[in-house]
Amino acid sequence: MLGRVLVLLGDSTAVGIGDPVSGGWRGFGPLLSSAFGGDYRNFALSGARIADVRRTQLPSALRLQPSAAVVIAGVNDTLRSDFDTRQLHSDLDQIVGSLSAAGTSVVTVRFHDQGRVFKLPGRLRRVLGERITALNEIIDVVVARHGAKCVDLHLLPGAYELPTWAVDRLHPSELGHRMLARAFAAKLVESGHDVGQVSLECSGGRELTIAHHVAWLLVKGIPWLWRRGSDLAPLLWSHDIPGEARSPVTGGGGGAVAGEALRADTGR
């Protein structure tokens, strides 16, 4: 172990999107790093799926021999027509297992009901809700197997309040990122690390104006809805939405929406 090293792995939330500062994004990473002390590296990439974390981010993180790691990914997988619970379990198990075997304290998250924050058509909300449930079941199995820590976003105070969310309602606001940093810090303390307090007082972010809202809608919002709608259309137009049929998660207890059933419905 090369001193105290904190690493972040994951997607756009770990990148810090939603907490704008001059010159880019901040997010929970720097806030948590300041409380943690030591060295800090963020390997997260916007749009990353769990397989991307395993293939590209994990090897780089392991080379640093980190003492602590935060892993937050999986939502991008639920938004794709090739959603496969067995592959997700295999990839996440390798990520958390490899870090834990290296002596790293791992913290990840269980996801909230995104349909309560980002308003979606009923049919799409049902499909994505079932996928979030399946993903959370996988996370539960992997966390229990490797003794990792987990922040349950559904139970996080303020998780469903609008000030917690950025203009896109998909990423945390500055307040939301501060809430995440504080929750992760508490889990690292439970793992035996000396971690300072994270303030919830918002002070460093840029104020969002009407122009920011309009710009996001035109540049990001409409293209995002179009891509996701096109990708999930075969599933949404099918007569039956999978969700009742369940199969064991490979290599552990618990269950998840059958990946085979999902692939059959989407024609993949």
C-alpha positions as CSV (number, residue, x, y, z in Angstrom):
1,M,0.0,0.0,0.0
2,L,1.5,3.3,-1.1
3,G,0.0,5.6,1.6
4,R,-3.6,6.8,1.7
5,V,-5.0,6.6,-1.8
6,L,-8.7,7.2,-2.7
7,V,-9.9,6.2,-6.2
8,L,-13.3,6.8,-7.9
9,L,-14.6,4.4,-10.6
10,G,-17.9,4.8,-12.5
11,D,-20.0,6.9,-14.7
12,S,-21.0,10.6,-15.1
13,T,-22.2,10.9,-11.5
14,A,-18.7,9.9,-10.3
15,V,-17.3,12.4,-12.9
16,G,-19.1,15.1,-11.0
17,I,-21.7,16.1,-13.6
18,G,-24.4,18.2,-12.0
19,D,-22.0,20.2,-9.8
20,P,-20.6,22.9,-12.1
21,V,-17.6,25.0,-11.2
22,S,-15.5,27.3,-13.2
23,G,-13.7,25.2,-15.8
24,G,-15.7,22.0,-15.5
25,W,-17.3,19.7,-12.9
26,R,-16.4,19.1,-9.3
27,G,-18.8,16.5,-7.8
28,F,-18.5,14.4,-4.7
29,G,-15.0,13.2,-5.5
30,P,-13.0,16.3,-4.5
31,L,-15.3,16.9,-1.5
32,L,-14.7,13.3,-0.3
33,S,-11.0,13.5,-1.0
34,S,-10.6,16.6,1.1
35,A,-12.2,14.8,4.0
36,F,-10.2,11.6,3.4
37,G,-6.8,13.1,2.9
38,G,-3.9,11.5,1.0
39,D,-3.8,11.0,-2.8
40,Y,-6.9,11.0,-5.0
41,R,-7.6,9.8,-8.6
42,N,-10.8,9.8,-10.5
43,F,-11.0,7.2,-13.3
44,A,-14.7,7.7,-14.0
45,L,-16.0,8.5,-17.5
46,S,-19.4,9.8,-18.6
47,G,-21.5,7.1,-20.2
48,A,-19.5,4.3,-18.7
49,R,-21.2,1.0,-18.1
50,I,-20.2,-1.6,-15.5
51,A,-18.3,-3.6,-18.2
52,D,-16.3,-0.4,-19.0
53,V,-15.4,0.0,-15.4
54,R,-14.1,-3.6,-15.3
55,R,-12.2,-3.4,-18.6
56,T,-10.6,0.1,-18.4
57,Q,-10.9,1.7,-15.0
58,L,-10.3,-1.2,-12.7
59,P,-6.8,-2.1,-14.0
60,S,-5.6,1.6,-13.7
61,A,-7.1,1.9,-10.2
62,L,-5.4,-1.4,-9.0
63,R,-2.0,-0.2,-10.1
64,L,-2.3,2.6,-7.5
65,Q,-2.9,0.1,-4.6
66,P,-5.7,2.2,-3.3
67,S,-6.7,2.1,0.4
68,A,-10.3,3.1,-0.5
69,A,-12.5,3.1,-3.6
70,V,-16.0,4.4,-4.5
71,V,-17.7,2.6,-7.3
72,I,-20.9,4.0,-8.8
73,A,-22.1,2.6,-12.1
74,G,-25.0,0.6,-13.6
75,V,-27.7,3.1,-14.5
76,N,-26.4,3.4,-18.0
77,D,-26.8,-0.4,-18.3
78,T,-30.5,-0.2,-17.3
79,L,-31.1,2.2,-20.2
80,R,-29.9,-0.2,-22.9
81,S,-31.7,-2.9,-24.9
82,D,-28.9,-5.4,-24.2
83,F,-29.4,-5.3,-20.4
84,D,-28.0,-8.6,-19.1
85,T,-28.2,-9.4,-15.4
86,R,-25.8,-12.3,-15.6
87,Q,-23.1,-10.3,-17.3
88,L,-23.6,-7.4,-14.9
89,H,-23.2,-9.7,-11.9
90,S,-20.0,-11.1,-13.4
91,D,-18.5,-7.7,-14.1
92,L,-19.5,-6.1,-10.8
93,D,-18.2,-9.2,-8.9
94,Q,-14.9,-8.9,-10.5
95,I,-14.6,-5.1,-9.8
96,V,-15.5,-5.4,-6.1
97,G,-13.8,-8.7,-5.6
98,S,-10.5,-7.5,-7.2
99,L,-10.4,-4.3,-5.1
100,S,-11.3,-6.1,-1.9
101,A,-8.7,-8.8,-2.5
102,A,-6.1,-6.0,-2.9
103,G,-7.0,-4.7,0.6
104,T,-9.1,-1.8,-0.6
105,S,-12.1,-0.6,1.3
106,V,-14.9,-0.5,-1.3
107,V,-18.1,1.6,-1.1
108,T,-20.8,1.4,-3.7
109,V,-24.5,2.4,-3.9
110,R,-28.0,0.9,-4.2
111,F,-30.0,3.0,-6.6
112,H,-33.2,4.9,-5.9
113,D,-36.5,5.0,-7.9
114,Q,-35.4,7.2,-10.7
115,G,-39.0,7.5,-11.9
116,R,-39.8,9.6,-8.9
117,V,-37.3,12.2,-9.9
118,F,-37.2,12.1,-13.7
119,K,-40.8,11.9,-14.9
120,L,-41.2,9.1,-17.5
121,P,-44.1,7.6,-19.4
122,G,-45.7,4.8,-17.3
123,R,-44.6,1.9,-19.5
124,L,-40.9,3.1,-19.6
125,R,-41.0,3.8,-15.9
126,R,-42.1,0.3,-15.2
127,V,-39.4,-1.3,-17.3
128,L,-36.6,0.9,-15.9
129,G,-38.0,0.4,-12.4
130,E,-37.8,-3.4,-12.8
131,R,-34.2,-3.1,-14.1
132,I,-33.1,-0.9,-11.2
133,T,-34.6,-3.5,-8.8
134,A,-32.7,-6.3,-10.6
135,L,-29.5,-4.2,-10.5
136,N,-29.9,-3.6,-6.8
137,E,-30.3,-7.3,-6.2
138,I,-27.0,-7.9,-7.9
139,I,-25.4,-5.2,-5.9
140,D,-26.7,-6.8,-2.7
141,V,-25.2,-10.1,-3.5
142,V,-21.8,-8.7,-4.5
143,V,-21.6,-6.4,-1.5
144,A,-22.4,-9.3,0.9
145,R,-20.0,-11.7,-0.7
146,H,-17.0,-9.3,-0.5
147,G,-17.9,-7.4,2.7
148,A,-18.1,-4.0,0.9
149,K,-20.0,-1.0,2.2
150,C,-23.1,0.3,0.4
151,V,-25.0,3.6,0.5
152,D,-28.7,3.1,-0.2
153,L,-29.8,6.1,-2.2
154,H,-33.5,5.3,-1.7
155,L,-33.0,5.7,2.0
156,L,-30.8,8.8,1.8
157,P,-32.5,11.7,3.5
158,G,-33.6,14.2,0.8
159,A,-33.1,11.8,-2.1
160,Y,-36.4,12.7,-3.7
161,E,-36.3,16.4,-3.0
162,L,-35.8,18.6,-6.1
163,P,-32.9,20.7,-4.6
164,T,-30.9,17.4,-4.5
165,W,-31.0,17.2,-8.3
166,A,-29.4,19.1,-11.2
167,V,-31.3,20.6,-14.1
168,D,-31.4,17.3,-15.9
169,R,-32.9,15.4,-12.9
170,L,-30.5,12.6,-13.7
171,H,-27.4,13.9,-11.8
172,P,-27.1,15.3,-8.3
173,S,-26.9,19.0,-7.8
174,E,-24.1,20.5,-5.7
175,L,-26.2,19.7,-2.7
176,G,-26.7,16.2,-3.9
177,H,-23.0,15.6,-4.5
178,R,-22.3,16.9,-1.0
179,M,-24.9,14.5,0.4
180,L,-23.2,11.6,-1.5
181,A,-19.7,12.7,-0.2
182,R,-21.0,12.8,3.4
183,A,-22.6,9.4,3.0
184,F,-19.5,7.8,1.5
185,A,-17.3,9.4,4.2
186,A,-19.5,7.7,6.9
187,K,-19.1,4.3,5.2
188,L,-15.4,4.7,5.1
189,V,-15.3,5.6,8.8
190,E,-17.2,2.3,9.3
191,S,-14.4,0.6,7.4
192,G,-11.8,2.0,9.9
193,H,-10.6,5.0,8.0
194,D,-10.0,8.4,9.6
195,V,-12.3,10.7,7.5
196,G,-13.3,14.3,8.3
197,Q,-16.7,15.9,8.0
198,V,-18.2,16.9,4.7
199,S,-20.2,20.2,4.8
200,L,-23.7,20.4,3.2
201,E,-23.4,24.1,2.8
202,C,-23.4,24.9,-0.9
203,S,-20.9,27.6,-1.9
204,G,-18.6,26.6,-4.8
205,G,-20.9,25.9,-7.7
206,R,-22.1,28.1,-10.5
207,E,-25.6,29.4,-10.3
208,L,-27.9,27.9,-12.9
209,T,-29.9,30.3,-15.0
210,I,-32.8,29.9,-17.5
211,A,-30.2,29.8,-20.2
212,H,-28.6,26.7,-18.6
213,H,-31.9,24.9,-18.5
214,V,-32.7,25.7,-22.2
215,A,-29.2,24.8,-23.3
216,W,-29.4,21.4,-21.5
217,L,-32.8,20.7,-23.1
218,L,-31.6,21.4,-26.6
219,V,-28.0,20.0,-26.4
220,K,-28.5,17.1,-24.0
221,G,-32.1,16.5,-23.1
222,I,-33.8,15.9,-26.4
223,P,-30.9,13.9,-27.9
224,W,-30.8,11.7,-24.8
225,L,-34.5,11.0,-24.9
226,W,-34.3,10.2,-28.6
227,R,-31.4,7.8,-28.2
228,R,-33.0,6.0,-25.2
229,G,-36.4,5.8,-26.9
230,S,-34.9,4.3,-30.0
231,D,-32.8,1.8,-28.1
232,L,-35.7,0.6,-25.9
233,A,-38.5,0.9,-28.4
234,P,-38.7,-2.9,-29.3
235,L,-39.1,-3.7,-25.6
236,L,-41.7,-1.0,-24.9
237,W,-43.8,-2.0,-27.9
238,S,-43.8,-5.7,-27.0
239,H,-47.1,-7.1,-25.6
240,D,-45.4,-8.4,-22.4
241,I,-42.9,-6.5,-20.3
242,P,-40.6,-8.9,-18.5
243,G,-40.3,-8.6,-14.8
244,E,-42.2,-11.5,-13.1
245,A,-39.9,-14.3,-14.3
246,R,-36.8,-14.4,-12.1
247,S,-33.6,-16.4,-12.2
248,P,-30.7,-16.9,-9.8
249,V,-27.7,-14.6,-10.0
250,T,-24.8,-16.7,-11.1
251,G,-22.5,-17.6,-8.2
252,G,-24.6,-16.3,-5.4
253,G,-27.9,-16.0,-3.7
254,G,-30.7,-13.6,-4.6
255,G,-32.5,-13.1,-7.9
256,A,-32.7,-10.8,-10.8
257,V,-34.9,-10.2,-13.9
258,A,-33.9,-12.9,-16.3
259,G,-31.4,-11.5,-18.8
260,E,-32.5,-14.2,-21.3
261,A,-36.1,-13.0,-21.2
262,L,-35.0,-9.4,-21.7
263,R,-32.9,-10.3,-24.7
264,A,-35.7,-12.3,-26.2
265,D,-38.1,-9.4,-26.0
266,T,-35.6,-6.9,-27.4
267,G,-34.6,-9.2,-30.3
268,R,-31.0,-9.1,-29.2
